[in-house]
Amino acid sequence: MTDVGLFSRGRSKDRPVDDALDGDGRVDETQDDAQPADDEATSDTVEPTSRPFDRSEVDDDSDYLNLGSIWLRGSQGMELRLEVNEQEQQITGVTAVIGESAVQLQAFAAPRTEGVWVDIRNEIAASIVDSGGTAEVVSGEFGEELLTRMPQAGPDGRTVFMPARFVGIDGPRWFLRAVVSGRAAIEPETAEAVHDVIRTSVIDRGDEAMPPRELLPLRLPEVPAEATETAQAAEPGEPGAPRLDDLNPFERGPEITEVR
């Protein structure tokens, strides 16, 4: 992992929700056999009040850490961790850790005219319920999200339930999935910092033709020259010295449960 609080921060930009997110062309949210009972009460799609930026909306990228398909704006105390598929040596996700909360981000290709979040949300919910957990559709800043409790084996062998919130955002030809864990998953008053990570992120879809739901590629960030100079000048272990060696892409970070 690496502390991305080392690069400069700018103000968040406020802008209206893109027309691509107005609900036109979305899959109708109807009940199906695989959908859990908790989703029955949801009849109307709740529109997001904010969303990440598309690459086309950002002229100045100097405040961002470019990870390929996802760009992130740093904040004080944030740690950045990359999830890696060791067999394919491919970066599959990025997790921002802030205090006792974390948010994992993954971007996918999506159809030009339809959103995919409703279908993906139902699939995730059905899988979690089938495994003995719970899933409930709730309304949030980014529209309808999934509040879940996922069963896991505890240290003593007993089953424990890990709370997590699945947030999905349909953008222009891309889909962003954010999995919020830790305190921010159960205490709304502590979620602002991770929400800011989501709302200020930038998705770079690229022009390459890709099938829907295919993971958009991530890559290691380029280390700024000034950070390299600081690292060379600082003594090992000196407070504030950048830990550039933590960007090893083949070292697995902490696991964030992913349900497909």
N, C-alpha and C positions, 0 to 999 in steps of 0.2 A: 504494500500500500504506500501511498505518498500523500503528503499534506498539500492540498491544492490551494491553501490559504496564502501561498507564496506569490501567486501572480495577482496583478491589480484587479480591483473590483470596480464596477461602474453601477449606475443606477438601473433598476429594473425599468423596462419600457412598457407603458400602458398602451394598449391598442384594442380596437373592437374585435370581437370574435369573427373569424373568417367566414365568408359565405359558405365555404365547403363544409362547415360544421352546423348548418342550419337545420339538419335533419332530412333534407331532400335526398332521396335515393337510398336511405338507410334501410336495412332489413327490418321488417315489421317485428315488433317485440310481442310475439304470440307464444302461448304456452305449448310446450312439446313434452314428449314422454320423458326426456332426459332432464328436464328442468325441475329443480327442487321446489317444494311447496312454498318456501319463503319468497319465491319470485312471482307467485301468483298475484300478489297485491299490486304489482307494478304494471300499470296500464299505459302510462304516457312517458315518453322519453324526456328526461330532465336535461336541458341544455347546459353546457358548461359556462361558467362566468369568466373563466380564463383558461388559457392553454399555452403550450410551448410555442416558440417561433418556428416558422418554416425558414429554411436557408434564404429564400428569396426576400424575406422581410428584414434581413440583417445586413447593413452596409459596413459597419465597423465590427470586426471580429477580434479586436485587440484585447478585449476583456475576457475572452473565452479560451478554455483548454479544448483543443480540437482532437477528438477521439475518433474521427471518421464520420460515421453517420450520426453521432451525438456530440454536441458541443456543450460544455458546462461552464457556468460562471462560478468562480470560487467564492467562498465566504470564510470568515475567521473560524478556525477550529475544525473545518471540514477535512475528513480523510477520504481519499479516493481509492477504491479497491476494484481490481479487474478480475472477473471470473473467466477461467480459461478451460477450454476443452483440451486436455493434455494429449489425447490420442491424435487429434487433428491440429494441435497447436494453434488453436483459433480462439480469439477473445469473443466470448458469447454474451457478456453483459458487464455493466459498470454499476458499482454500488457506492453511493455517497453516505458516509457515516457522520452523523452530527450528534455528539453527546450520546444519549442512550437510545437514539433512533437511527434508522437507516432506510434508504430507499434504493431499490435496484431498478435500473432502467434498461429496457431493451426496445429497439426500434425494428419494425418489420415493414415489408412492402405491402401495399394495399391496393385494391381496385381504384380506378380513377373516379368512379361515380357512386360507389357504395362504401359505407362504413362496415367494419368487421367486429366492432367491440361487443355488440349485443350477442352475436353467435359465440364469440370467444368466451365472454362472461358466463354464458349458460353452460358451456363445455367445462370450464373450470369449476363452476359450482357443482355440477353433476358429479365430477370426479372426486371432489372433496367430500361430498355427502356420501357417495358410495364407499369411501374409505373410512367412514365413521365420524367425519367432522361435520361442521355446520357452515352454512353460507347464506347470507342475507343481502339483498340488494338495498342500498341506502343512497340517499342523495348527498352530494358533496360539491365542493367548489368546481370540480372538473366533470360534473354531471353525475350519472349513476355509477356507483362503484360497488365492489363486492367486499363485505365485511365477513371474514372467515375465521374459523378456529380449526387448525389442522392437527390431526393426531400424530404424535411422535413418541418414541420410546424414551422415557426419562432415565436418569442415572441409575435409579434403583430397579429399572426394568418395567416400571408401571407406565401406562399410557398417559402422556400429558398433552395439552392442547396449546399450540402456538398461535397467537392471534396475528393476523395479517390483513391488510387492506389491499385489494387489487384495484388499481385505477387504470382505465383505458381511455385513450384519446385518439379519435380518428382525425387525421390531418389530410392534406392534399397528396394522395398517392402514398401515404405512410400511416402507420399505426404505432403509437407508443404505449407500452405497457410498463406501469410502475408498480412495484410491490413494496408497500410500506410496512416495516416491522419495528419491533421495540415499543417504546412508550408512545410514539406517535400513532401506533395502530389502535391504541385503546384510550388515549387521553387527547381529545381534540385540541385542548389548549396548548399542547406541546408540539403540535404538528406544523406550525407556521414555517419553521426552518426547512423541513423537507418539502413542504408545498412550494416554497420559493425555488428549490432546486428544480422541481418539475416545471413550474411556470416560466422560469427564465432559461430553460434549456433550449437548444436549437437542434432541429432535425434536418440533416442534409440527406435527402432522398437519393440524389444523383439522377442521371439520365438513363442508366442502364435498365433494360427491360428485365423484370423479375416477376416470378409468380407470386400471387398473394400469399401472405404469411411467411414468406422467406425472410430470415434474419438479415437485416442490413449490416454490412461489414463494419467492424470496429477495429481500431489500431492503436498502437502506443502513441502517446502524445509526444510532440517535439519539445525537448527541454529548452527553454529560453536561454540565450547566451549569458544573460546576467545571472541566472540561477546557477549555471555551470561554473561561472567565475566565483560566485559566493561559496559554492560547495568546495572548490579547490582551495579557497583561502581559509575556510573554517577548519578547526580541529575536529577530528572524529568525535562524535557524541556531543559536540558543542550545541547548546540550546539554540534553536532557530536555524541550524545548518540543514539545508535540503538533503533528504535521504534519496538521492537519485537511484541508488542501487535497488530500491524497493520497486522499481518499475519493471522488474524481471517478468516477462509475459508468461513464462512457463511455471511460475509459482502460483499455486492455487490459493485464492482468497477464501474467506469464510463463506460457507454455503448458505444461500438463500433458497428456500424450498421453491421449486418450480413444478407446477402441475401442467401438463399438456393434455 
